[in-house]
């Protein structure tokens, strides 16, 4: 048995999540010993609390279990969240991880391609006037209208992390779009952005863009980042697309902008409250695409998530100081 295999056999990982489900169909069970549970008793009765080095949170997991479980793990050295965003774990992070040497990693990069594809879908839906096409079919109306093109139009991306950059790469390569990006550090260049702006210049990006994509994480600094001033700055022919975190969008202001035709349309996949409440005004906006936070919930979702976990696992076992997808715990993403 190689040294690598010995290290793998010694590693015990506590997975907080349902005892069964699709999350485990592609679990790399031969890479370590996994203890799976969604209640404290499952872990305490395992007799292996002292062996656990890593704590993993997967879809369907009870986040309130993380803190009491972590208290019982004397040798915890690493925490991994299956999700790209860590806003749901903010309380646990503050209580148990901040100020410690325990790294937190996430699913960064696992789901960026599918979200970029959804952006492309939304862009084409509005640009090619698909609602008009469908209505004409229903009414058996032969209307030879002028068809729009995407090439050369401007895509503004608010939040230029992995998802934003993946989206920019696809839209530039596939459609020849011009990309403007808003990021915290405007001096950090990217081959996928034609121009980069700082947060204080975001209204300029909203005003110049034909399509605006919000790919922001959910933090105290991004609350209602896209609101009434931003929607007022947009062109009447522009479309807003939200794929980051619902916290970053003022949904009341967005609905008002849609109903008043201040903007052409919106495609929204993430919301402040999920499921989206029946009383939300967004449901009654005809010029809106609404998906149930499933734009990245593809058939290979779990496999992609475990692949990112394995990248971190390899670095952890090799003793690397920095893992593959480290989170900025203090910043919240």
Secondary structure, DSSP 8 states (H G I E B T S, - for coil): --HHHHHHHH-EEEEES-SSSGGGTT--TTSSEEEEESSHHHHHTTT-GGGEEEEEE-TT--THHHHHHHHT-TT--EEEESSS--GGGHHHIIIIITTSS-EEE--TTSSHHHHHHHHHHHHHHHHTTHHHHHHHHHTT----------TT-EEEEES-SHHHHHHHHHHHHHH--EEEEE-S-TTS--TT-SEEE-GGGHHHHHHH-SEEEE----STTTTT-B-HHHHHHS-TT-EEEE-S-GGGB-HHHHHHHHHTTSSSEEEE---SSSS--TT-GGGG-TTEEE--S-TT--TTHHHHHHHHHHHHHHHHHTT-SS-TTB--TTTT-
